[in-house]
Amino acid sequence: MLLRVHNLTKTFGKEDAVNSVSFDVNQGDYVAIIGPSGSGKTTLLSLITGMLSPTTGDILYDQTKLSQISKRELAEIRARELGLVFQFSELVGNLSIRENILLPALFTKKFSNDDYKRKCDYLIEHLALGDIQNSLPRELSGGQIQKAAIARSLINDPAILFADEPSGDLDPDNSYLVQLLLNEYNKRNHSIILVTHDMKLAYDAQTIYEMRNGKFDQVIKGQ
């Protein structure tokens, strides 16, 4: 079991943004979570990745209970093994697109420099970023920044990619490039947890959960 989420709840004031959610993710699983805005999808993703602390419930990553490790240990797991793409992703303003994509390599040294170069070239090619790889973020559109953030999230070959509306700022052609890249990543036995309103993207997943009022209301596809 790569990831286990058990009875996860997050309460803000008197309201449960996430209410007793449980599910498992094995290596190579592709899970999509759909549902209306405000249903708790982004909060759930923030909990699972350790960006927020749950009110109750447990999150186990590779048998490690996240509530029982230090912030430093959590940061190390997140840097090496988790890829994060959130809405309105930010890049480092004084670094080029290529430098932003390679930024995680400076902190983890998970692969050799030559391997990072090859991975960066591959991502730039498959997301059609070649013409702007030396540009600064302020010179680019929101969609171009989003594609660069997706590339950055994949540079370390994370065991699980967490993607919150990765195609939200993209036109249909660029959405398709992202769709192809995610499918290729999943075929290499990496796991994906996707939050999206894009049903074309969602239906590539093996399992689709519909979330409403902080709960998994039903399973649209899969289990």
MARTOR-706357 format. One record per residue (C-alpha): residue in one letter; x, y, z. Coordinates in Angstrom, 2 decimals, padded with zeros to 5 digits. Layout:
N
+--------+---------+---------+---------+
! lumtor !      c1 !      c2 !      c3 !
+--------+---------+---------+---------+
!      A !       X !       Y !       Z !
...
+--------+---------+---------+---------+
END
This chain:
223
+--------+---------+---------+---------+
! lumtor !      c1 !      c2 !      c3 !
+--------+---------+---------+---------+
!      M !  000.00 !  000.00 !  000.00 !
!      L !  001.61 !  003.26 ! -001.13 !
!      L ! -000.91 !  005.61 !  000.49 !
!      R ! -003.72 !  005.02 !  002.98 !
!      V ! -006.19 !  007.72 !  003.97 !
!      H ! -008.36 !  006.67 !  006.92 !
!      N ! -011.37 !  008.55 !  008.33 !
!      L ! -009.84 !  011.91 !  007.42 !
!      T ! -011.69 !  014.97 !  008.70 !
!      K ! -010.82 !  018.66 !  008.62 !
!      T ! -013.03 !  021.09 !  010.51 !
!      F ! -012.96 !  024.86 !  010.11 !
!      G ! -015.06 !  026.44 !  012.85 !
!      K ! -018.20 !  024.33 !  012.95 !
!      E ! -017.98 !  023.15 !  009.36 !
!      D ! -016.37 !  019.96 !  008.08 !
!      A ! -014.52 !  020.80 !  004.87 !
!      V ! -013.51 !  017.12 !  004.69 !
!      N ! -015.67 !  014.57 !  006.50 !
!      S ! -014.50 !  010.99 !  007.24 !
!      V ! -012.83 !  010.30 !  003.89 !
!      S ! -011.06 !  006.95 !  003.44 !
!      F ! -009.33 !  005.44 !  000.41 !
!      D ! -006.16 !  003.58 ! -000.57 !
!      V ! -003.68 !  004.12 ! -003.38 !
!      N ! -001.33 !  001.41 ! -004.60 !
!      Q !  001.72 !  001.85 ! -006.80 !
!      G !  000.60 !  002.62 ! -010.34 !
!      D ! -002.95 !  003.67 ! -009.39 !
!      Y ! -004.54 !  006.64 ! -011.15 !
!      V ! -007.27 !  008.24 ! -009.03 !
!      A ! -009.42 !  011.22 ! -010.06 !
!      I ! -011.56 !  013.26 ! -007.67 !
!      I ! -014.34 !  015.33 ! -009.19 !
!      G ! -017.13 !  017.42 ! -007.73 !
!      P ! -018.47 !  020.97 ! -007.51 !
!      S ! -016.41 !  023.90 ! -006.28 !
!      G ! -016.38 !  024.05 ! -002.48 !
!      S ! -016.89 !  020.32 ! -002.03 !
!      G ! -013.56 !  019.84 ! -000.23 !
!      K ! -011.36 !  018.52 ! -003.05 !
!      T ! -008.47 !  020.98 ! -002.66 !
!      T ! -008.60 !  020.75 !  001.14 !
!      L ! -008.37 !  016.97 !  000.87 !
!      L ! -005.32 !  017.24 ! -001.37 !
!      S ! -003.71 !  019.70 !  001.04 !
!      L ! -004.25 !  017.28 !  003.91 !
!      I ! -002.85 !  014.27 !  002.10 !
!      T !  000.30 !  016.15 !  001.09 !
!      G !  000.88 !  017.48 !  004.60 !
!      M !  000.20 !  021.11 !  003.74 !
!      L ! -002.66 !  021.07 !  006.28 !
!      S ! -003.03 !  019.03 !  009.46 !
!      P ! -006.22 !  016.95 !  009.83 !
!      T ! -008.63 !  017.45 !  012.69 !
!      T ! -009.01 !  013.67 !  012.97 !
!      G ! -007.95 !  010.65 !  010.95 !
!      D ! -004.71 !  009.21 !  009.63 !
!      I ! -002.56 !  009.47 !  006.52 !
!      L !  000.00 !  006.74 !  005.93 !
!      Y !  002.56 !  007.03 !  003.19 !
!      D !  004.47 !  003.78 !  002.60 !
!      Q !  003.52 !  002.63 !  006.12 !
!      T !  004.72 !  005.90 !  007.68 !
!      K !  002.05 !  007.80 !  009.62 !
!      L !  002.52 !  011.44 !  008.68 !
!      S !  001.23 !  012.69 !  012.05 !
!      Q !  004.11 !  010.89 !  013.80 !
!      I !  007.05 !  012.36 !  011.91 !
!      S !  008.77 !  015.72 !  012.20 !
!      K !  008.19 !  018.63 !  009.85 !
!      R !  011.67 !  018.09 !  008.48 !
!      E !  011.00 !  014.42 !  007.73 !
!      L !  007.70 !  015.37 !  006.10 !
!      A !  009.45 !  017.99 !  003.96 !
!      E !  012.00 !  015.39 !  002.85 !
!      I !  009.27 !  012.93 !  001.83 !
!      R !  007.42 !  015.68 !  000.00 !
!      A !  010.56 !  016.81 ! -001.84 !
!      R !  011.75 !  013.35 ! -002.91 !
!      E !  008.61 !  011.27 ! -003.33 !
!      L !  005.62 !  013.58 ! -003.87 !
!      G !  004.98 !  015.79 ! -006.87 !
!      L !  002.67 !  018.75 ! -006.19 !
!      V !  000.77 !  020.82 ! -008.75 !
!      F ! -001.74 !  023.24 ! -007.26 !
!      Q ! -003.93 !  025.85 ! -008.90 !
!      F ! -002.14 !  029.16 ! -009.42 !
!      S !  001.28 !  027.53 ! -009.11 !
!      E !  004.07 !  030.02 ! -008.55 !
!      L !  007.52 !  029.97 ! -010.07 !
!      V !  010.66 !  031.72 ! -008.81 !
!      G !  010.55 !  035.07 ! -010.55 !
!      N !  014.28 !  035.60 ! -011.18 !
!      L !  014.87 !  032.10 ! -012.59 !
!      S !  014.25 !  031.02 ! -016.16 !
!      I !  011.63 !  028.39 ! -016.95 !
!      R !  014.33 !  025.76 ! -017.35 !
!      E !  015.94 !  026.75 ! -014.05 !
!      N !  012.54 !  026.60 ! -012.33 !
!      I !  011.93 !  023.09 ! -013.66 !
!      L !  015.34 !  021.96 ! -012.37 !
!      L !  014.99 !  023.70 ! -009.00 !
!      P !  013.99 !  020.55 ! -007.01 !
!      A !  017.25 !  018.93 ! -008.13 !
!      L !  019.19 !  021.41 ! -006.00 !
!      F !  017.52 !  020.20 ! -002.83 !
!      T !  017.26 !  016.44 ! -003.27 !
!      K !  020.09 !  015.27 ! -005.55 !
!      K !  017.96 !  012.21 ! -006.25 !
!      F !  019.56 !  011.67 ! -009.68 !
!      S !  022.80 !  012.57 ! -011.41 !
!      N !  023.18 !  015.91 ! -013.19 !
!      D !  023.09 !  014.15 ! -016.56 !
!      D !  019.86 !  012.36 ! -015.61 !
!      Y !  018.27 !  015.64 ! -014.52 !
!      K !  019.28 !  017.25 ! -017.81 !
!      R !  017.69 !  014.39 ! -019.77 !
!      K !  014.52 !  014.52 ! -017.68 !
!      C !  014.29 !  018.29 ! -018.10 !
!      D !  014.77 !  018.05 ! -021.87 !
!      Y !  012.07 !  015.36 ! -022.06 !
!      L !  009.55 !  017.42 ! -020.08 !
!      I !  010.28 !  020.61 ! -022.01 !
!      E !  009.79 !  018.77 ! -025.30 !
!      H !  006.56 !  017.01 ! -024.29 !
!      L !  004.99 !  020.16 ! -022.89 !
!      A !  006.10 !  022.35 ! -025.82 !
!      L !  008.17 !  024.66 ! -023.63 !
!      G !  011.29 !  024.75 ! -025.81 !
!      D !  010.76 !  028.24 ! -027.24 !
!      I !  010.31 !  029.79 ! -023.79 !
!      Q !  012.67 !  027.73 ! -021.62 !
!      N !  015.04 !  030.66 ! -021.18 !
!      S !  012.27 !  033.17 ! -020.46 !
!      L !  011.39 !  034.53 ! -017.02 !
!      P !  007.94 !  033.81 ! -015.51 !
!      R !  006.84 !  037.45 ! -015.79 !
!      E !  007.21 !  037.19 ! -019.57 !
!      L !  004.79 !  034.27 ! -019.86 !
!      S !  001.07 !  033.52 ! -019.82 !
!      G ! -000.71 !  031.73 ! -017.01 !
!      G ! -000.96 !  028.60 ! -019.13 !
!      Q !  002.76 !  028.55 ! -019.84 !
!      I !  003.52 !  028.97 ! -016.15 !
!      Q !  001.15 !  026.12 ! -015.35 !
!      K !  002.91 !  023.79 ! -017.80 !
!      A !  006.28 !  024.71 ! -016.30 !
!      A !  004.92 !  023.96 ! -012.82 !
!      I !  003.77 !  020.54 ! -014.03 !
!      A !  007.23 !  019.86 ! -015.44 !
!      R !  008.83 !  020.95 ! -012.16 !
!      S !  006.57 !  018.58 ! -010.21 !
!      L !  007.72 !  015.62 ! -012.33 !
!      I !  011.47 !  016.28 ! -012.47 !
!      N !  012.15 !  014.06 ! -009.43 !
!      D !  010.05 !  011.15 ! -010.74 !
!      P !  007.79 !  011.26 ! -007.66 !
!      A !  006.10 !  008.08 ! -006.47 !
!      I !  002.80 !  009.99 ! -006.38 !
!      L !  001.81 !  013.07 ! -008.37 !
!      F ! -000.86 !  015.23 ! -006.71 !
!      A ! -002.42 !  017.50 ! -009.31 !
!      D ! -005.12 !  020.08 ! -008.54 !
!      E ! -006.73 !  021.29 ! -011.80 !
!      P ! -003.52 !  020.89 ! -013.85 !
!      S ! -005.35 !  021.82 ! -017.06 !
!      G ! -007.35 !  024.68 ! -015.55 !
!      D ! -005.42 !  027.50 ! -017.28 !
!      L ! -004.80 !  025.63 ! -020.52 !
!      D ! -006.42 !  025.71 ! -023.95 !
!      P ! -007.55 !  022.37 ! -025.49 !
!      D ! -004.27 !  021.74 ! -027.34 !
!      N ! -002.13 !  022.24 ! -024.25 !
!      S ! -004.59 !  020.31 ! -022.09 !
!      Y ! -004.06 !  017.41 ! -024.46 !
!      L ! -000.27 !  017.65 ! -024.03 !
!      V ! -000.73 !  017.45 ! -020.26 !
!      Q ! -003.13 !  014.53 ! -020.65 !
!      L ! -000.59 !  012.59 ! -022.73 !
!      L !  002.20 !  013.31 ! -020.26 !
!      L !  000.14 !  012.18 ! -017.25 !
!      N ! -000.84 !  008.97 ! -019.02 !
!      E !  002.79 !  008.26 ! -019.93 !
!      Y !  003.85 !  008.91 ! -016.33 !
!      N !  001.18 !  006.53 ! -015.06 !
!      K !  002.18 !  003.83 ! -017.57 !
!      R !  005.63 !  003.86 ! -015.97 !
!      N !  003.93 !  002.63 ! -012.78 !
!      H !  003.78 !  005.97 ! -010.98 !
!      S !  000.63 !  006.92 ! -009.07 !
!      I ! -001.52 !  009.99 ! -009.68 !
!      I ! -004.18 !  011.65 ! -007.55 !
!      L ! -005.96 !  014.19 ! -009.72 !
!      V ! -008.52 !  016.82 ! -008.76 !
!      T ! -010.26 !  018.18 ! -011.83 !
!      H ! -013.40 !  019.52 ! -013.48 !
!      D ! -012.06 !  018.27 ! -016.82 !
!      M ! -013.91 !  015.01 ! -017.46 !
!      K ! -011.70 !  014.16 ! -020.45 !
!      L ! -008.77 !  014.14 ! -018.04 !
!      A ! -010.71 !  012.38 ! -015.28 !
!      Y ! -011.80 !  009.45 ! -017.42 !
!      D ! -008.19 !  008.40 ! -018.00 !
!      A ! -008.10 !  007.46 ! -014.31 !
!      Q ! -008.79 !  003.91 ! -013.16 !
!      T ! -010.93 !  005.18 ! -010.27 !
!      I ! -013.09 !  008.31 ! -010.12 !
!      Y ! -014.58 !  009.54 ! -006.86 !
!      E ! -017.24 !  012.24 ! -006.79 !
!      M ! -016.90 !  014.50 ! -003.75 !
!      R ! -019.79 !  016.50 ! -002.28 !
!      N ! -020.07 !  018.28 !  001.05 !
!      G ! -016.67 !  017.02 !  002.19 !
!      K ! -017.44 !  013.34 !  001.51 !
!      F ! -016.96 !  010.85 ! -001.29 !
!      D ! -020.56 !  010.80 ! -002.49 !
!      Q ! -020.14 !  008.00 ! -005.01 !
!      V ! -017.67 !  006.09 ! -007.14 !
!      I ! -018.14 !  007.04 ! -010.81 !
!      K ! -015.60 !  004.58 ! -012.14 !
!      G ! -013.53 !  001.76 ! -010.66 !
!      Q ! -013.85 !  000.24 ! -007.20 !
+--------+---------+---------+---------+
END
